[in-house]
Amino acid sequence: MTPEPAVIDWILASPEPAARWVVHAHLLTGHEHDRLAAAEREAVLADPATKELIARLPDGDSAVAVSGHQHPAFAPNLLDLLADMGVAGGDDERIEHLLDSMLGRQLPDGRFAVLATSRVAPQGRLGSLLCDTHAVTQVLLRFGRGDDPRVARALQTTLDDLATTAQGRAWPCRPDELTGFRGPGRRHDVCPQVTLEALRAWSYLPSSQHPADLHEAARVSLRVWRARGDAAPYMFGHGCHFKTVKWPTTWYDVHGVLDTLGRYPRLWRGPDADPDDRRALAELVACLIAYNVAADGTVTPQSCYRGFERYSFGQKKVPSPFATARVLRVLHRFDDLAAEAAGVDVTALPSSRGGSGTARPPRLRPVRRG
């Protein structure tokens, strides 16, 4: 999935330093691109658009009202967006204060809790579903807090929470130890979202430190995709909404699956790679392209969260340099699956029950060299 030079030129000519940073940091290699990536990261930090996103972060001691873990206002999601743009640990005091607060809310069992408001707790209440603690653990690692023993404790707890689900050994939806609340998933099913979050968290450690169970959990994510027509986990379908990326990316969809599993190349490379897993990944790559990438190689968002209209990824009218760069970043990990993905007929793929599997027509817009 090597991007066309015209698309790279178009991104690099854009006014978005975050999009240009993705290209130099992740798509092009060499000392010159390392130097340019560092320069673009400085531009990201100076960009008023970045500062506005940082200003949205909650104060570390405040509760946050969000409608769900997929909401972009959920602090780990906003931190992930900033990291996708090039922001890192040590770049901003507000981020560091928030990370300190996250570390300070560790429960005796090793899980991290979050303070959130809801209709039943308008003043805020601590809770720790796996989609809380896994998300917090991941961003702590991503922002450079991996040396903290509390993070190591949380990572060990992720292994303690592994279970034999109906789909294989992975992470289910477990009850909140503080409130007793359990998410809506079936009791013995894998939770696709918390499984991806845990896999992403572990991906920030060297592969030599990965326990063997991680590979099996990654395979379970592909098993869920293959069984989508018969046994989709509750609330995790694989139809058009799964295949069409919603920006900014926060939840379980084709982009999230590939962004995570692309960090585990043993799934499709090497002597122990399973042909069924390789085929499933090629199908997912084909879907990401067919549903999101136009014939000219650009990505125009087709679904967006409100509140990001000033950002190219927050509107649905013109191609987004940042969304294009991010999709190219994900696809780049699967360069050696390009031929197999090109041979997939996405219109013939079954979706979860009720879906057609047919890709939306791409938006055809010319890319101008710039």
C-alpha atoms as one frame of an Amber mdcrd trajectory, in Angstrom:
protein
   0.000   0.000   0.000   2.733   2.446  -0.931   1.108   5.879  -1.374   1.335
   7.658  -4.687   3.917  10.463  -4.713   1.198  12.935  -5.700  -0.707  12.190
  -2.490   2.427  12.627  -0.379   3.178  15.921  -2.165  -0.384  17.072  -1.516
  -0.162  16.299   2.210   3.224  18.009   2.521   1.842  21.110   0.786  -1.097
  21.300   3.205  -1.321  23.861   6.029  -1.670  21.091   8.661   1.599  20.469
  10.508   0.135  17.340  12.110  -0.491  15.778   8.696   2.996  16.703   7.519
   4.466  15.264  10.731   2.751  11.900  10.119   4.353  11.725   6.669   7.886
  12.503   7.822   7.657  10.485  11.047   5.893   7.367   9.758   5.738   7.178
   5.970   9.131   8.375   4.752  12.496   7.264   6.102  15.982   8.675   6.329
  17.913  11.278   8.322  16.400  14.167   6.377  12.878  13.022   7.190  13.838
  12.581  10.846  14.978  16.204  10.838  11.814  17.357   9.091   9.646  15.322
  11.465  11.242  17.110  14.413  10.621  20.479  12.769   6.999  19.612  12.003
   6.460  18.478  15.591   7.568  21.909  16.768   5.061  23.387  14.328   2.352
  21.102  15.752   3.031  22.350  19.277   2.911  25.977  18.127  -0.269  25.475
  16.095  -3.311  27.232  17.634  -5.405  24.218  16.575  -3.288  21.951  18.788
  -3.463  24.393  21.687  -7.240  24.488  21.363  -7.420  20.689  21.662  -5.149
  20.729  24.724  -7.426  23.336  26.272 -10.301  20.851  25.996  -8.582  18.398
  28.317 -10.263  18.125  31.690  -8.494  19.355  34.761  -7.021  16.302  36.384
  -9.221  16.740  39.462 -12.476  17.307  37.585 -15.196  14.902  36.528 -16.085
  14.776  32.860 -19.571  14.353  31.460 -19.420  12.042  28.439 -22.123  10.000
  26.750 -19.880   6.969  26.315 -16.346   5.704  26.048 -16.397   6.360  22.319
 -16.988  10.095  22.858 -14.032  12.276  21.824 -14.324  14.217  25.106 -13.342
  11.077  27.040  -9.863  12.120  28.186  -7.957   9.051  26.861  -9.545   9.586
  23.449  -8.507  13.238  23.342  -4.992  12.334  24.456  -4.825   9.689  21.728
  -5.811  12.288  19.130  -3.091  14.637  20.337  -0.535  11.812  20.193  -1.671
  10.960  16.662  -0.874  14.575  15.796   2.637  14.389  17.221   2.180  15.598
  20.809   4.278  13.601  23.289   5.021  13.330  26.987   6.610  16.435  28.467
   5.180  18.785  25.841   2.528  20.483  27.963   1.998  20.983  31.691  -1.752
  20.456  31.442  -1.199  17.032  29.888   1.329  16.118  32.567  -1.071  17.145
  35.322  -3.801  14.998  33.782  -1.458  12.016  33.511  -0.461  12.483  37.163
  -4.125  12.436  38.140  -4.738   9.278  36.126  -1.845   7.577  37.911  -3.247
   8.696  41.250  -6.542   6.889  40.672  -5.235   3.340  40.792  -7.370   0.844
  42.686  -5.919  -1.853  44.967  -6.467  -4.459  42.229  -4.194  -2.509  39.866
  -6.864  -1.064  37.600  -7.072   2.654  36.915 -10.365   4.412  37.632 -11.857
   7.447  35.935 -13.989  10.179  37.426 -17.073  10.779  35.303 -20.508  12.319
  35.658 -23.734  10.685  34.565 -27.458  10.914  35.211 -27.114   8.691  38.279
 -23.978  10.488  39.525 -24.207  14.150  38.439 -21.409  15.172  40.828 -19.049
  12.558  39.478 -18.156   9.040  40.525 -15.117   6.835  40.177 -15.516   3.791
  37.977 -13.244   1.261  36.359 -14.617  -0.892  33.606 -11.961  -2.488  31.424
 -12.680   0.172  28.798 -11.602   2.697  31.462  -8.439   1.099  32.820  -7.194
  -0.235  29.480  -7.646   3.154  27.818  -5.877   4.948  30.666  -3.028   2.415
  30.738  -2.525   2.816  27.015  -2.245   6.616  27.053   0.059   6.540  30.075
   2.403   4.296  28.106   2.019   6.372  24.980   2.943   9.558  26.808   6.077
   8.116  28.355   4.940   6.940  31.802   5.914   3.297  31.240   8.654   3.413
  33.881   6.150   4.144  36.635   5.555   0.988  38.730   1.838   1.766  38.803
   1.715   1.325  35.032   3.553  -1.987  35.313   0.986  -3.051  37.921  -1.869
  -2.109  35.593  -0.300  -4.075  32.749  -0.057  -7.142  34.982  -3.721  -6.700
  35.833  -4.604  -6.809  32.146  -3.117 -10.293  32.071  -5.013 -11.263  35.210
  -8.233 -10.141  33.489  -7.736 -12.355  30.443 -10.451 -14.991  30.189 -11.581
 -17.848  27.996 -14.446 -16.305  26.043 -16.782 -17.859  23.494 -14.413 -16.632
  20.781 -11.121 -17.580  22.467  -8.766 -16.265  25.118  -9.153 -12.483  25.222
 -10.779  -9.761  27.324 -14.506  -9.870  28.150 -16.677  -7.143  29.633 -16.050
  -7.387  33.392 -18.143  -5.762  36.141 -16.920  -2.538  37.695 -15.354  -3.440
  41.066 -16.551  -0.131  42.563 -20.165  -0.059  41.383 -20.964  -3.582  40.239
 -22.022  -2.199  36.862 -21.217  -4.350  33.858 -21.373  -3.246  30.240 -24.023
  -4.545  27.846 -21.956  -7.306  26.226 -22.876 -10.963  26.628 -21.268 -12.404
  29.728 -19.120 -15.006  27.974 -18.284 -13.021  24.835 -15.080 -11.215  24.046
 -15.329  -7.418  24.186 -13.691  -6.345  20.903 -12.989  -2.817  22.126 -11.239
  -3.581  25.421  -9.258  -6.301  23.672  -7.922  -3.799  21.144  -7.156  -1.310
  23.932  -5.120  -3.868  25.867  -3.264  -4.918  22.728  -2.459  -1.289  21.954
  -1.176  -0.757  25.491   1.171  -3.718  25.265   2.355  -2.602  21.809   4.303
   0.239  23.447   6.579  -2.331  25.074   9.245  -4.244  23.133   7.896  -7.430
  21.561  10.441  -9.399  23.609   8.390  -8.476  26.690   5.053  -9.567  25.232
   3.428 -12.567  26.927   2.288 -15.381  24.638  -1.382 -14.700  25.383  -1.222
 -11.442  23.421  -0.846 -13.250  20.106  -3.880 -15.396  20.852  -5.937 -12.342
  21.838  -4.959 -10.658  18.574  -6.081 -13.763  16.701  -9.414 -13.619  18.532
  -9.976 -10.142  17.070  -9.662 -11.657  13.598 -11.881 -14.577  14.598 -14.591
 -12.054  15.488 -14.302 -10.593  11.986 -14.510 -14.001  10.314 -17.579 -15.027
  12.347 -19.356 -11.690  11.836 -22.227 -13.162   9.819 -23.224 -15.627  12.522
 -22.071 -14.451  15.948 -21.202 -10.756  16.178 -20.597  -9.680  19.807 -23.450
  -7.549  21.122 -23.244  -3.946  19.842 -20.165  -4.693  17.729 -21.342  -5.166
  14.165 -19.284  -5.151  10.992 -21.461  -3.400   8.477 -21.123   0.014   6.876
 -20.565   1.874  10.154 -17.686  -0.455  11.021 -16.083  -0.038   7.614 -16.533
   3.739   7.359 -14.169   5.566   9.714 -15.685   8.151  12.039 -13.309  11.038
  12.756 -11.599  11.581  15.101 -11.114   7.851  15.561 -12.133   6.657  19.024
 -13.869   3.297  18.821 -14.097  -0.160  17.307 -14.035   0.017  13.513 -11.901
  -1.186  10.606  -9.337   1.556  11.255  -9.078   0.682  14.959  -8.703  -3.030
  14.251  -5.971  -2.530  11.660  -4.204   0.210  13.621  -3.910  -2.250  16.497
  -3.267  -5.560  14.770  -0.722  -3.973  12.440   1.540  -3.765  15.495   1.583
  -7.573  15.695   3.152  -8.667  12.387   3.396 -12.303  13.499  -0.267 -12.476
  12.553   0.595 -12.450   8.858   4.371 -12.898   8.657   6.633 -15.750   9.631
   6.301 -19.519   9.933   3.501 -19.516  12.513   1.213 -17.104  10.637  -2.195
 -18.629   9.969  -3.464 -18.320   6.355  -6.961 -17.588   7.668  -5.617 -14.665
   9.715  -3.689 -13.369   6.722  -6.816 -13.556   4.583  -8.881 -11.768   7.239
  -6.350  -8.938   7.431  -6.318  -8.608   3.640 -10.109  -8.327   3.703  -9.997
  -5.643   6.386  -7.343  -3.699   4.455  -9.494  -3.895   1.335 -12.500  -2.587
   3.288 -10.557   0.320   4.773  -9.530   1.364   1.274 -12.863   0.736  -0.462
 -14.990   2.565   2.083 -12.680   5.471   2.878 -10.074   6.154   0.186 -11.015
   7.846  -3.071  -9.557   6.839  -6.418  -7.048   9.682  -6.174  -5.703   8.314
  -2.871  -7.183  10.948  -0.564  -9.579  10.503   2.358 -12.628  12.706   2.717
 -14.324  12.062   6.074 -17.797  10.624   5.618 -18.657  10.575   9.313 -17.477
  13.033  11.973 -18.064  13.850  15.609 -19.375  17.331  16.238 -17.073  19.951
  17.624 -14.161  19.464  15.224 -15.394  21.531  12.301 -12.274  23.719  12.232
 -10.109  20.654  11.623  -9.846  18.985   8.231 -10.867  15.635   9.758 -13.983
  17.207  11.266 -15.802  18.084   8.036 -17.225  16.070   5.142 -16.786  18.459
   2.210 -13.178  18.212   1.032 -10.299  15.733   1.387  -8.524  15.867   4.735
  -4.706  15.833   4.737  -4.634  14.559   8.326  -7.207  11.783   7.772  -5.382
  10.781   4.597  -2.035  10.650   6.388  -3.476   8.615   9.255  -5.068   6.043
   6.938  -1.840   5.791   4.948   0.019   5.256   8.231  -2.211   2.283   9.070
  -2.028   0.816   5.568   1.743   1.200   5.441   2.159  -1.526   8.061   0.501
  -3.959   5.661   2.571  -3.226   2.559   3.320  -6.926   2.117  -0.425  -7.689
   1.965  -1.044  -5.241  -0.897  -1.468  -7.869  -3.610  -3.823  -9.987  -1.519
  -5.901  -6.967  -0.489  -6.158  -5.853  -4.109  -7.626  -9.243  -4.964 -10.464
  -8.951  -2.435 -13.933  -8.162  -3.826 -15.435  -6.180  -0.966 -18.882  -6.300
  -2.585 -18.856 -10.067  -2.091 -17.916  -9.960   1.591 -20.767 -10.660   4.000
 -21.322  -8.148   6.778 -22.916  -8.709  10.142 -26.479  -9.866   9.749 -28.521
  -7.247   7.949 -25.614  -5.655   6.084 -24.981  -5.840   2.358 -21.190  -5.664
   2.381 -21.267  -3.256  -0.545 -18.766  -0.416  -0.454 -19.843   3.184  -0.799
 -18.720   4.869  -4.020 -15.539   6.882  -3.344 -15.543  10.632  -3.646 -13.507
  11.428  -6.727 -11.483  14.587  -6.252  -8.285  15.528  -8.037  -5.080  15.805
  -6.063  -3.027  18.797  -7.057   0.693  18.875  -6.655   1.619  21.706  -4.552
